[in-house]
Every structure is written in C-alpha cells, then in structure tokens.
Amino acid sequence: MELPILIFTAIAVMVTITIISLTRPNRGLKLPPGPPGWPIVGNLFQVAGSGKPFFQYFRELMPIYGPIITLKMGTRTMIILSQADLVHEALIEKGQVFATRPAENPTRGVFSCNKFTVNAALYGPVWRSLRKNMVQNALSATKLRTFKDVRMTAMDKLVDRLKTEAEANDGAVWVLRNARYAVFCILLSMCFGVEMDEKTVEEIDDMMKTVLITLDPRLDDYLPLLKPLFSKQRKRAMEVRQQQIATLVPFIEQRRAALRDPGSDPTAAEFSYLDTLFDLTVEGRKDPPTNPEIVTLCSEFINGGTDTTATAIEWAIARFIENPSIQSRLYEEIKSVVGERKVDEKDIEKMVYLNAVVKELLRRHPPTYFSLTHSVIENAKLAGYDIPKGTNVEIYLPGIGEDPKLWANPDRFDPDRFLTGGETADITGVTGVKMIPFGVGRRICPGLSMATVHVSLMIARMVQEFEWQSWPEKSKVDFGEKLEFTVVMKNSLRATIVPRV
C-alpha cells in the first residue's frame, strides 16, 4: 500500500472512531475506575506500548485502582475482576447475566465456525447443545473410564521416552515437551478413536500450534477500521484454517468409515468423542455438524486439555525439585498404596497427600492468568458499578489464588495447608470462591474432571518411576513465568531423573 493511501486510511479511521467515541452508549455510566485513556483508542496504545506482557501491566494497576478495573481498548470496554467476592457476585449470584461471550474477532471466528464451540458459543441453545453433548457423552465419569487403557498406555510410553532421553543426555530430560506429548496422545485417541504413529502425532501437533499462534490478538481486533492494514495477516489466517481442515478431515472420514463397517479397522477404538458429533442434534438447527464444524469441535477438545495439563506437570516437577521433602512424602504415599505395581487411576483417589499437592498446584499455578472472557447479555450492576451490555469481563485468577485475605502465606507452595493447615478450597466454586483454575459458574470448564485425573495420574507415575533432581546439579529452579498458550516457566525446565530402585 502506498504512503498517501496509508495516510488517508489512518485519517479516515481516526475521524470515524472519534464520531463513534462521542456517541457511544457508555457515556454517562458509572464504570469501575481505571487509568485515563487517550482520545479514540482509550488505553490500547498504552498497553501495547508499555513493553510489558498484559498480565504484568495489569498487576501494576491493581494497587492503584483496586480489584475491579476498567480499560478502554479501542472499541472494546474491558472490565477486569481480581477479587473473590466480585467473581462470586458476577458468576454465581448473577451467573446467567454474565454467562455469554463477547463478539468475536473475524480471524477467531473463522476458526470457531462463528462460535460453534463449547467455549466460544453465546449463551443460548447452541452452547447448551454442544456442552451437554461434550459433558454427557465424552467427559462423564462413565465415559472417562472407557479411556483408562489409553491413559495407561500413554503413561508407559511417557516413562519409556523419559528413560531413552535420559540415557542419551546423562540423565537430563525436558519436562514440558515430554509431558505435552503424552497428554496430546491421550486426547488424540479420545477424540478420533484411531491409531496414529509418532510422525502423524507430531504433524497434527505442529498444525495445532500454528492455529493457536494465528489466533494471537492484533490491533485490528480492537480497532476494526484498521483492517485494511492487516490484509496479509487475514490471508495467512485463511491459509492456516484450510491447512487445519485438510489435516483433520482424513481422520474424521477414517472414523466415519470404521463406524459404517464395524471390524473393518482393527486399530479403531470402541468409542471416541468424534462418534458423538456425526449425528449431533443442535437446538435450532436441522442439519448435523459439517466437516469444518467437526474439525473445530475436535480441535477445541484437544487444545483445551493439552497445554493446560502439560504446564501443570512442569510446575509440579519444579516444585518437587525445589522442595525434595514434598517429593519424598509423595513417593512414600504411592508405595504405601500400590506397593510394587504401577499406579492405577483408582489408586489416586486414595492418595490424600497427592490430592493436596494437585490442589496446591492449581492454586499456586493456574493454567492461565485470565479465565476465558465473559460478557453480559444485558446492562448489569456489579459492586455498584455499571457493566454495559457487550462488555468484556475478565477474571484475573492469581488475584484470587494469591489473596492474603483468603490464604495464609499465599506465596508459599504448601500442600499441607489443605491437611494439617485446615484450609479448604472447592475448585468448582460451588461452596465458595477461593481458587478457580477452571473458571466457575455456568461456563466452568467442562473438562475439569478429566484434567484433574490426567494431572494426578501423570504426577503419580512420574514420581513412582523417577526421583527428580535439578539440572545442572545443585542449580536453583527459576520460577520466572511467561505467557504462551498457557502460563509456562520462563526458562523451560530441564531436570535430571534417577530411576527408582
């Protein structure tokens, strides 16, 4: 685009947005406090130009403006909550009003088939149909048990991968990479019900990562009139979407063929999440999901549980290395419950200390800084402030899990707080909001039960098989963090493993 056209476009955009800003319906409302913004763009360029990750920028605002803060991000109004009582009021007491999702940017809409997913759907019949199907037909306790062998096989492969890598590297292994591969394999099997070799798994994984990168926010998401300046990025997004469809549709058709002719594919599993999608009845629609919609739903199922679980495992191993007594105590509990055999899923239900470790892990290291964005279906009130219809409502999770008013020594990683310390926390939020790693209320993560099983089982097997030590020897663990798809360690954790005798 030539320079004069760029200048003309910029001027036109600024004039148009000025008119919008002067007539916007939020004028005169009592919004929560927040930093003063610039004309037209609000706080958008302040955030983008700060040179800091958004979570860090927000952390610095909390001591100034309190637990409920407004940011004007171009044409969007963002209200961020970081206190338990505010989240309880919004998502529990007024749950229906705060249960929808905001308008979606065009790029993300391409990948979600215009909000045809459990996480992205507006509060209404489509969301109810998709969520009911996922919970009842794929993630219920009964259905989860049907995938027990898949998980046990993946755990055996994880142990073998770790041993092989350690033998080639003087005992050193990369934690996140191996944990991520294991849980990705589990979710692929649960989703598609077909057997895949390692090369295929890695190809699908690379494609999924490319999709997630493509979905990173851009300036035109907040200032839509800047779209002419981002045509190359939009074209690239369409190319990635076609790649995603081309990669996954063959597995969809392979499973469809196996269901039509039972016994024709000896590697096919008896059941998969995909089976529930072929003839899914969605309220308000006559036809079942199309292949692109099935691709979207399968991608949601796989992506939703991969990085969140793998990240939790990395933080857990880091905490075990930092505090060997926690690891030793956990190992002793495992031995007392299972003896010499491999840990089984039924065993983890009996491990009181393991459950405390997992709960403390989710409190101290929730998978993300912010839960999935909520929005209000009508004008609402929260803590005496106006929340206009369509506002983006964000929940800052560490503000709750690290609140000294709710937790004794909140910065300390201490599983005993749930045992001898007498502290309690319901991660579903039903009995009160103290930690919400999976969200809370009507839009709570449907994969909560699956995620806790995967995290608990992986930790138990990894501690049962190996003693985890620092690498290099006697080095300190760096608990710095950064945001990728989830909150990961700033320096990916490499550890030394010693096989148990």
C-alpha positions as CSV (number, residue, x, y, z in Angstrom):
1,M,0.0,0.0,0.0
2,E,1.4,3.4,-1.0
3,L,2.1,6.1,1.7
4,P,-0.7,8.6,0.6
5,I,-3.2,5.8,0.8
6,L,-1.9,4.8,4.3
7,I,-2.2,8.4,5.5
8,F,-5.7,8.8,4.1
9,T,-6.8,5.5,5.7
10,A,-5.4,6.5,9.0
11,I,-7.2,9.9,8.9
12,A,-10.4,8.3,7.9
13,V,-10.1,5.8,10.7
14,M,-9.4,8.4,13.3
15,V,-12.3,10.6,12.3
16,T,-14.7,7.7,12.2
17,I,-13.7,6.4,15.6
18,T,-13.9,9.9,17.1
19,I,-17.5,10.1,15.9
20,I,-18.2,6.7,17.4
21,S,-16.5,7.6,20.7
22,L,-18.6,10.7,21.1
23,T,-21.9,8.8,20.5
24,R,-21.0,5.5,22.3
25,P,-23.7,4.3,24.7
26,N,-21.2,4.1,27.6
27,R,-21.1,7.8,28.1
28,G,-22.5,8.9,31.4
29,L,-22.3,5.5,33.0
30,K,-20.6,4.8,36.3
31,L,-17.9,2.4,35.2
32,P,-15.3,0.9,37.5
33,P,-12.1,3.0,38.0
34,G,-9.2,2.7,35.6
35,P,-6.3,4.6,34.1
36,P,-7.2,7.6,31.9
37,G,-7.0,6.8,28.3
38,W,-6.2,8.7,25.1
39,P,-8.8,10.1,22.8
40,I,-10.3,7.5,20.4
41,V,-8.1,4.5,21.3
42,G,-8.5,4.6,25.1
43,N,-5.8,2.6,26.8
44,L,-5.0,0.4,23.8
45,F,-1.7,2.0,22.8
46,Q,-0.7,2.5,26.5
47,V,-0.9,-1.3,26.9
48,A,0.6,-2.1,23.6
49,G,3.4,0.4,24.0
50,S,4.3,-0.5,27.6
51,G,6.7,-3.2,26.5
52,K,5.2,-5.4,29.2
53,P,3.1,-8.5,29.0
54,F,-0.6,-7.7,29.6
55,F,-0.7,-9.6,32.9
56,Q,2.3,-7.6,34.2
57,Y,0.7,-4.3,33.1
58,F,-2.5,-5.2,34.9
59,R,-0.6,-6.2,38.1
60,E,0.8,-2.7,38.3
61,L,-2.7,-1.2,38.1
62,M,-4.2,-3.3,40.9
63,P,-2.6,-1.3,43.9
64,I,-3.7,1.9,42.3
65,Y,-7.2,1.2,41.1
66,G,-8.3,-1.8,43.2
67,P,-9.9,-5.2,42.5
68,I,-12.2,-4.0,39.7
69,I,-10.7,-2.0,36.9
70,T,-11.9,-0.6,33.5
71,L,-9.6,-0.5,30.4
72,K,-10.9,1.1,27.2
73,M,-9.3,-1.0,24.4
74,G,-10.2,0.8,21.2
75,T,-13.9,-0.1,20.5
76,R,-14.0,-2.6,23.4
77,T,-14.6,-1.9,27.0
78,M,-12.8,-4.4,29.3
79,I,-13.6,-4.8,33.0
80,I,-11.2,-6.9,35.0
81,L,-12.0,-8.6,38.3
82,S,-9.4,-9.8,40.7
83,Q,-11.2,-10.4,44.0
84,A,-13.2,-13.5,45.1
85,D,-16.4,-11.7,46.2
86,L,-16.6,-9.8,42.9
87,V,-16.3,-13.0,41.0
88,H,-18.9,-14.7,43.2
89,E,-21.3,-11.8,42.6
90,A,-20.8,-11.9,38.8
91,L,-20.5,-15.6,38.0
92,I,-22.6,-17.2,40.8
93,E,-25.2,-14.7,42.1
94,K,-25.7,-13.1,38.6
95,G,-24.4,-16.1,36.6
96,Q,-27.0,-16.0,33.8
97,V,-26.4,-12.3,33.1
98,F,-22.6,-12.9,32.9
99,A,-22.7,-16.2,31.1
100,T,-22.2,-15.2,27.5
101,R,-19.2,-14.5,25.4
102,P,-18.2,-11.2,23.7
103,A,-18.3,-10.5,20.0
104,E,-15.6,-12.5,18.3
105,N,-12.8,-11.0,16.0
106,P,-13.1,-12.1,12.4
107,T,-9.9,-14.2,12.5
108,R,-11.0,-16.2,15.5
109,G,-14.5,-16.5,14.0
110,V,-13.0,-18.3,11.0
111,F,-11.5,-21.0,13.3
112,S,-14.6,-21.3,15.6
113,C,-17.0,-21.5,12.7
114,N,-18.7,-18.4,14.0
115,K,-18.8,-19.5,17.6
116,F,-19.7,-23.1,17.1
117,T,-17.7,-24.4,20.1
118,V,-18.4,-25.0,23.7
119,N,-16.1,-22.3,24.9
120,A,-16.9,-19.6,22.3
121,A,-20.7,-20.0,21.8
122,L,-23.0,-17.3,23.0
123,Y,-25.2,-18.2,26.0
124,G,-28.1,-20.0,24.4
125,P,-29.3,-23.1,22.6
126,V,-26.1,-23.8,20.6
127,W,-24.0,-23.6,23.7
128,R,-26.4,-25.8,25.7
129,S,-26.4,-28.5,22.9
130,L,-22.7,-28.6,22.5
131,R,-21.8,-28.5,26.2
132,K,-24.4,-31.2,27.0
133,N,-23.0,-33.5,24.3
134,M,-19.4,-33.0,25.5
135,V,-20.1,-33.5,29.2
136,Q,-22.6,-36.4,29.0
137,N,-21.2,-38.2,26.0
138,A,-17.4,-37.7,26.4
139,L,-16.4,-36.4,29.8
140,S,-18.8,-38.0,32.2
141,A,-17.2,-40.4,34.8
142,T,-18.6,-43.4,32.9
143,K,-17.1,-42.2,29.5
144,L,-13.8,-41.3,31.1
145,R,-13.4,-44.8,32.4
146,T,-13.7,-46.2,28.9
147,F,-10.4,-44.5,28.1
148,K,-8.5,-46.0,31.0
149,D,-6.3,-48.2,28.8
150,V,-5.5,-45.2,26.6
151,R,-4.1,-43.3,29.6
152,M,-2.2,-46.3,30.9
153,T,-0.6,-46.9,27.5
154,A,0.3,-43.2,27.3
155,M,1.9,-43.3,30.7
156,D,4.1,-46.3,29.8
157,K,5.2,-44.5,26.6
158,L,6.0,-41.4,28.6
159,V,8.2,-43.4,31.0
160,D,10.0,-45.1,28.1
161,R,10.5,-41.7,26.4
162,L,12.0,-40.2,29.5
163,K,14.3,-43.2,30.0
164,T,15.5,-43.0,26.4
165,E,16.1,-39.3,26.6
166,A,17.9,-39.5,29.9
167,E,20.2,-42.3,28.7
168,A,21.3,-40.1,25.8
169,N,21.8,-36.9,27.9
170,D,23.5,-38.0,31.1
171,G,20.2,-38.2,32.9
172,A,18.7,-34.9,31.7
173,V,15.2,-34.6,30.3
174,W,12.9,-31.8,29.1
175,V,9.8,-31.9,31.3
176,L,7.2,-29.8,29.4
177,R,8.0,-31.3,26.0
178,N,7.6,-34.9,27.2
179,A,4.5,-34.2,29.3
180,R,2.8,-32.4,26.5
181,Y,3.4,-35.2,24.0
182,A,1.9,-37.7,26.5
183,V,-1.3,-35.8,27.1
184,F,-1.6,-34.9,23.4
185,C,-1.5,-38.6,22.5
186,I,-4.3,-39.3,25.1
187,L,-6.5,-36.6,23.8
188,L,-6.0,-37.6,20.1
189,S,-7.0,-41.2,21.0
190,M,-10.0,-40.0,22.9
191,C,-11.1,-37.6,20.1
192,F,-10.6,-39.7,17.0
193,G,-10.5,-43.3,18.1
194,V,-7.9,-44.2,15.5
195,E,-4.3,-45.3,15.9
196,M,-1.6,-42.8,14.9
197,D,2.2,-43.2,14.6
198,E,4.6,-40.8,16.2
199,K,5.2,-38.9,12.9
200,T,1.5,-38.3,12.4
201,V,1.1,-37.1,16.0
202,E,3.9,-34.6,15.6
203,E,2.4,-33.3,12.4
204,I,-1.0,-32.7,14.0
205,D,0.7,-31.1,17.0
206,D,2.6,-28.7,14.8
207,M,-0.6,-27.8,13.0
208,M,-2.5,-27.2,16.3
209,K,0.3,-24.9,17.5
210,T,0.2,-22.9,14.2
211,V,-3.5,-22.4,14.8
212,L,-3.0,-21.1,18.3
213,I,-0.3,-18.7,17.2
214,T,-2.5,-17.4,14.4
215,L,-5.2,-16.6,17.0
216,D,-3.0,-14.2,18.9
217,P,-4.7,-10.8,19.2
218,R,-3.9,-8.0,16.7
219,L,-4.6,-4.2,16.8
220,D,-7.5,-4.6,14.3
221,D,-9.3,-6.8,16.8
222,Y,-9.7,-3.7,18.9
223,L,-9.9,-1.2,16.1
224,P,-11.7,-2.9,13.3
225,L,-11.4,0.1,11.0
226,L,-7.6,-0.8,10.8
227,K,-8.5,-4.0,8.9
228,P,-7.1,-2.6,5.6
229,L,-3.6,-2.6,7.2
230,F,-3.8,-6.3,8.1
231,S,-4.9,-7.9,4.9
232,K,-1.8,-10.2,4.8
233,Q,-2.5,-11.5,8.2
234,R,-6.1,-12.3,7.4
235,K,-5.0,-14.1,4.2
236,R,-2.5,-16.1,6.3
237,A,-5.2,-17.0,8.8
238,M,-7.4,-18.4,6.0
239,E,-4.5,-20.5,4.7
240,V,-3.9,-21.9,8.2
241,R,-7.6,-22.7,8.5
242,Q,-7.5,-24.6,5.2
243,Q,-4.5,-26.5,6.4
244,Q,-6.3,-27.4,9.7
245,I,-9.2,-28.8,7.8
246,A,-7.1,-30.7,5.3
247,T,-5.1,-32.2,8.1
248,L,-8.0,-33.4,10.3
249,V,-10.7,-34.3,7.8
250,P,-9.0,-37.6,6.7
251,F,-9.1,-38.9,10.3
252,I,-12.8,-37.8,10.5
253,E,-13.6,-39.8,7.4
254,Q,-11.5,-42.7,8.6
255,R,-13.5,-42.9,11.8
256,R,-16.8,-42.5,9.9
257,A,-15.9,-45.4,7.6
258,A,-15.0,-47.5,10.7
259,L,-18.4,-46.9,12.2
260,R,-20.2,-47.8,9.0
261,D,-18.3,-51.1,8.7
262,P,-17.6,-52.3,12.2
263,G,-14.5,-54.6,12.3
264,S,-13.0,-53.2,9.1
265,D,-10.3,-51.2,11.0
266,P,-8.7,-53.4,13.7
267,T,-7.0,-50.4,15.2
268,A,-10.2,-48.5,15.8
269,A,-11.3,-47.9,19.4
270,E,-14.8,-48.8,20.5
271,F,-15.7,-45.2,21.2
272,S,-14.5,-41.7,20.6
273,Y,-15.6,-38.1,21.1
274,L,-15.9,-37.8,17.4
275,D,-18.6,-40.5,17.3
276,T,-20.9,-38.1,19.2
277,L,-20.6,-35.4,16.6
278,F,-21.6,-37.1,13.4
279,D,-25.3,-37.1,14.1
280,L,-25.3,-34.4,16.8
281,T,-28.6,-32.6,17.1
282,V,-28.1,-28.9,17.9
283,E,-31.1,-27.0,19.1
284,G,-32.4,-24.6,16.5
285,R,-30.6,-26.4,13.6
286,K,-31.9,-29.1,11.2
287,D,-28.6,-30.5,9.9
288,P,-25.8,-32.2,11.9
289,P,-22.4,-30.5,12.0
290,T,-20.4,-30.1,8.8
291,N,-16.9,-31.4,8.5
292,P,-15.4,-27.9,9.1
293,E,-17.5,-27.6,12.2
294,I,-16.4,-31.1,13.4
295,V,-12.8,-30.0,12.8
296,T,-13.4,-27.0,15.1
297,L,-15.0,-29.1,17.8
298,C,-12.3,-31.7,17.7
299,S,-9.6,-29.0,17.8
300,E,-11.3,-27.5,20.8
301,F,-11.4,-30.8,22.6
302,I,-7.7,-31.5,22.0
303,N,-6.3,-28.0,22.6
304,G,-8.4,-27.4,25.7
305,G,-6.7,-30.2,27.6
306,T,-3.2,-30.4,26.2
307,D,-1.1,-27.3,27.2
308,T,-3.1,-26.8,30.5
309,T,-2.2,-30.3,31.7
310,A,1.4,-30.3,30.5
311,T,2.1,-26.9,32.0
312,A,0.8,-28.1,35.4
313,I,3.2,-31.1,35.2
314,E,6.2,-28.8,34.6
315,W,5.3,-26.6,37.6
316,A,4.8,-29.7,39.7
317,I,8.2,-31.1,38.9
318,A,9.8,-27.7,39.5
319,R,8.2,-27.6,43.0
320,F,9.4,-31.2,43.7
321,I,13.0,-30.2,42.8
322,E,12.8,-27.1,45.0
323,N,11.4,-29.0,47.9
324,P,12.6,-32.7,47.9
325,S,10.6,-33.4,51.1
326,I,7.3,-33.0,49.2
327,Q,8.6,-35.4,46.5
328,S,9.8,-37.9,49.1
329,R,6.5,-37.8,51.1
330,L,4.5,-38.3,47.9
331,Y,6.7,-41.3,46.9
332,E,6.1,-42.9,50.3
333,E,2.4,-42.4,49.9
334,I,2.5,-44.1,46.5
335,K,4.4,-47.0,47.8
336,S,2.1,-47.5,50.7
337,V,-1.0,-47.5,48.5
338,V,0.2,-49.6,45.5
339,G,3.3,-51.4,46.6
340,E,5.4,-52.6,43.6
341,R,2.8,-52.4,40.9
342,K,2.1,-49.4,38.6
343,V,-0.1,-46.7,39.9
344,D,-3.7,-47.1,38.7
345,E,-6.4,-44.4,38.3
346,K,-8.3,-46.0,41.2
347,D,-5.3,-45.6,43.4
348,I,-5.0,-41.9,43.1
349,E,-8.5,-41.5,44.7
350,K,-7.0,-43.0,47.9
351,M,-3.9,-40.7,47.9
352,V,-4.7,-37.9,50.3
353,Y,-1.4,-36.1,50.0
354,L,-1.3,-36.4,46.2
355,N,-4.7,-34.7,46.1
356,A,-3.5,-31.9,48.3
357,V,-0.4,-31.5,46.1
358,V,-2.6,-31.2,43.0
359,K,-4.9,-28.7,44.7
360,E,-2.0,-26.6,45.8
361,L,-0.5,-26.8,42.3
362,L,-3.7,-25.4,40.8
363,R,-3.9,-22.7,43.4
364,R,-0.4,-21.5,43.0
365,H,0.0,-22.2,39.3
366,P,-3.4,-21.9,37.5
367,P,-3.1,-22.7,33.8
368,T,-3.7,-19.1,32.7
369,Y,-3.6,-15.6,34.2
370,F,-7.2,-14.9,32.9
371,S,-10.1,-17.2,32.5
372,L,-12.0,-17.2,29.2
373,T,-13.6,-13.9,28.6
374,H,-17.2,-13.4,29.8
375,S,-19.7,-10.9,28.6
376,V,-23.1,-9.7,29.8
377,I,-26.3,-10.3,28.0
378,E,-27.9,-7.1,29.3
379,N,-26.9,-4.0,31.2
380,A,-25.9,-5.0,34.7
381,K,-24.6,-3.8,38.0
382,L,-21.5,-5.2,39.8
383,A,-20.3,-3.8,43.1
384,G,-22.3,-0.7,42.5
385,Y,-20.8,0.0,39.1
386,D,-22.4,-0.2,35.6
387,I,-21.5,-3.1,33.4
388,P,-22.8,-2.3,29.9
389,K,-24.2,-5.0,27.6
390,G,-21.4,-6.5,25.5
391,T,-18.6,-5.5,27.9
392,N,-15.6,-7.9,28.0
393,V,-15.4,-9.2,31.6
394,E,-12.0,-10.7,32.5
395,I,-11.2,-12.7,35.7
396,Y,-7.6,-12.4,36.9
397,L,-7.0,-15.8,38.6
398,P,-3.8,-15.1,40.6
399,G,-5.6,-12.2,42.3
400,I,-7.8,-14.8,44.0
401,G,-5.5,-17.7,44.5
402,E,-2.8,-15.5,46.0
403,D,-5.1,-13.2,48.1
404,P,-3.6,-13.0,51.6
405,K,-7.2,-12.4,52.9
406,L,-8.1,-15.9,51.8
407,W,-4.8,-17.8,52.2
408,A,-2.1,-17.9,54.9
409,N,1.3,-17.3,53.3
410,P,-0.2,-17.4,49.8
411,D,3.2,-17.2,48.1
412,R,4.4,-20.4,49.7
413,F,3.8,-23.8,48.0
414,D,2.4,-25.8,50.9
415,P,0.2,-28.8,50.2
416,D,-0.2,-29.2,54.0
417,R,-2.4,-26.2,54.1
418,F,-5.2,-28.5,52.9
419,L,-4.4,-31.1,55.5
420,T,-2.9,-30.1,58.9
421,G,-3.4,-26.4,58.0
422,G,-7.1,-26.7,57.9
423,E,-7.7,-24.6,54.8
424,T,-10.3,-25.7,52.3
425,A,-11.0,-24.8,48.7
426,D,-13.7,-26.0,46.3
427,I,-12.2,-25.7,42.8
428,T,-15.7,-25.8,41.4
429,G,-16.7,-22.7,43.3
430,V,-20.0,-24.3,44.5
431,T,-19.3,-23.8,48.2
432,G,-17.3,-20.5,47.7
433,V,-14.8,-18.8,45.5
434,K,-11.2,-19.2,46.8
435,M,-9.4,-20.6,43.7
436,I,-10.9,-21.1,40.3
437,P,-8.3,-22.6,37.9
438,F,-11.1,-24.0,35.7
439,G,-13.4,-21.0,35.9
440,V,-16.7,-21.0,37.8
441,G,-20.4,-20.8,37.4
442,R,-22.3,-21.7,34.2
443,R,-19.2,-21.5,32.0
444,I,-16.9,-23.6,34.2
445,C,-14.5,-25.7,32.1
446,P,-16.3,-29.0,31.2
447,G,-13.0,-30.8,31.2
448,L,-12.4,-30.2,34.9
449,S,-12.7,-33.9,36.0
450,M,-10.6,-35.1,33.0
451,A,-7.9,-32.6,33.7
452,T,-7.5,-33.5,37.4
453,V,-7.3,-37.2,36.5
454,H,-4.6,-36.6,33.9
455,V,-2.6,-34.3,36.2
456,S,-2.9,-36.6,39.2
457,L,-2.0,-39.8,37.2
458,M,1.0,-38.2,35.4
459,I,2.4,-36.8,38.6
460,A,2.0,-40.2,40.4
461,R,3.6,-42.2,37.6
462,M,6.5,-39.8,37.1
463,V,7.3,-39.8,40.9
464,Q,6.8,-43.5,41.2
465,E,9.3,-44.2,38.3
466,F,11.9,-41.5,39.0
467,E,13.5,-39.2,41.5
468,W,13.6,-35.7,40.1
469,Q,16.6,-33.6,40.7
470,S,18.0,-30.2,39.5
471,W,19.9,-29.9,36.2
472,P,22.7,-28.8,36.3
473,E,23.4,-30.4,39.7
474,K,22.7,-28.1,42.7
475,S,21.3,-25.3,40.5
476,K,18.3,-23.3,41.7
477,V,15.0,-23.5,39.9
478,D,14.0,-20.3,38.1
479,F,10.3,-19.8,38.9
480,G,10.0,-16.9,36.4
481,E,6.9,-17.2,34.2
482,K,5.7,-16.1,30.8
483,L,2.5,-16.5,28.8
484,E,2.5,-18.7,25.8
485,F,-0.7,-20.7,25.2
486,T,-0.7,-21.1,29.0
487,V,1.5,-19.7,31.8
488,V,4.8,-21.6,31.4
489,M,8.1,-21.4,33.1
490,K,10.2,-18.5,31.6
491,N,13.1,-21.0,31.1
492,S,11.7,-24.3,30.1
493,L,12.5,-26.9,32.9
494,R,15.2,-29.4,32.3
495,A,15.7,-31.9,35.1
496,T,17.8,-34.9,36.0
497,I,16.0,-38.1,36.6
498,V,17.2,-41.1,38.6
499,P,15.2,-44.3,38.1
500,R,13.8,-45.7,41.4
501,V,15.4,-48.9,42.5
